[in-house]
């Protein structure tokens, strides 16, 4: 994903994570550590660090089925990267690749 860009738009991040932009805005309200940069017009710009945090939030809430409170507590208590998160990301990338291959047949 690192193509040299420093900031990503909310639309780009939503597409990367396969979620709606409204969910990203909701998570921003629910997780105080998620604070994308906003310009004067309120347009959000996400850094790589923000995206990794969003991946973690998605993993905890969607893949592990945690509540928002449970995910908040997990993020506070566990600052180390989760090996399962990396595995889920890799499997999702593989799934997307296979779906694309199937569509191209």
ZAMARGU-4260 file (C-alpha; in steps of 0.2 Angstrom, whole numbers, plus 5000, padded with zeros to 4 digits):
<rodrens>
0) 5000/5000/5000 | 5015/5012/5003 | 5016/5021/4986 | 5024/5036/4993 | 5009/5046/4998
5) 5008/5054/5015 | 4990/5057/5016 | 4974/5048/5009 | 4957/5055/5007 | 4942/5047/5016
10) 4936/5039/5000 | 4953/5031/4997 | 4954/5024/5014 | 4936/5018/5014 | 4940/5008/4997
15) 4956/5001/5005 | 4947/4994/5020 | 4931/4990/5010 | 4920/5000/5022 | 4908/5015/5020
20) 4915/5033/5023 | 4901/5035/5036 | 4908/5020/5046 | 4925/5029/5046 | 4917/5045/5052
25) 4908/5035/5066 | 4924/5026/5072 | 4932/5043/5072 | 4919/5049/5085 | 4921/5032/5095
30) 4940/5030/5096 | 4948/5046/5103 | 4965/5040/5097 | 4959/5041/5079 | 4962/5059/5073
35) 4964/5062/5055 | 4971/5079/5049 | 4957/5091/5044 | 4959/5106/5033 | 4949/5122/5035
40) 4934/5115/5025 | 4934/5099/5036 | 4941/5087/5023 | 4950/5073/5032 | 4967/5067/5027
45) 4973/5050/5034 | 4991/5045/5037 | 4998/5028/5036 | 4997/5027/5055 | 4978/5032/5055
50) 4975/5018/5042 | 4984/5005/5052 | 4973/5010/5067 | 4958/5009/5056 | 4963/4991/5051
55) 4965/4986/5069 | 4948/4994/5073 | 4940/4984/5059 | 4948/4968/5064 | 4943/4969/5082
60) 4925/4975/5078 | 4921/4965/5062 | 4932/4950/5062 | 4933/4947/5080 | 4915/4953/5084
65) 4920/4964/5099 | 4909/4978/5105 | 4915/4996/5103 | 4919/4996/5121 | 4929/4980/5120
70) 4939/4986/5105 | 4943/5002/5114 | 4949/4993/5129 | 4959/4981/5118 | 4968/4996/5109
75) 4972/5004/5126 | 4979/4988/5133 | 4988/4981/5118 | 5000/4992/5109 | 5009/4979/5100
80) 5004/4973/5083 | 4993/4958/5082 | 4999/4944/5072 | 4981/4938/5068 | 4978/4955/5061
85) 4992/4953/5048 | 4986/4936/5044 | 4968/4942/5041 | 4975/4956/5030 | 4985/4944/5020
90) 4970/4932/5018 | 4959/4946/5012 | 4972/4952/4999 | 4973/4934/4993 | 4953/4933/4992
95) 4953/4949/4982 | 4966/4943/4970 | 4957/4926/4968 | 4940/4935/4965 | 4948/4946/4952
100) 4956/4931/4943 | 4939/4923/4943 | 4931/4938/4935 | 4945/4939/4922 | 4942/4921/4916
</rodrens>
